Amino acid sequence: MIDRGCELSLSRQCALLGVSRSSQYCPPSGESAQNLALMRQLDELHLAHPF
C-alpha cells in the first residue's frame, strides 16, 4: 500500500502499484442507495434465473 513516510515518492509508489496518483488524494465514496437497490434487484433476478 501507499506509505507517505516511505523514502520513495508518492508518484513512484503509485507507478509501481499501477494506481493513479489522484486516487490517493480523494477518499473513496460509497455506493448510492439507488445503486444498491438496483444491484439487489439484479442479484434477485440472477438467483431466480441463473441461466
Summary of the structure (lengths in Angstrom):
residues: 51
radius of gyration: 18.5
end to end distance: 38.9
largest distance: 52.9
contacts: 76
relative contact order: 0.10
helix: 55%
strand: 0%
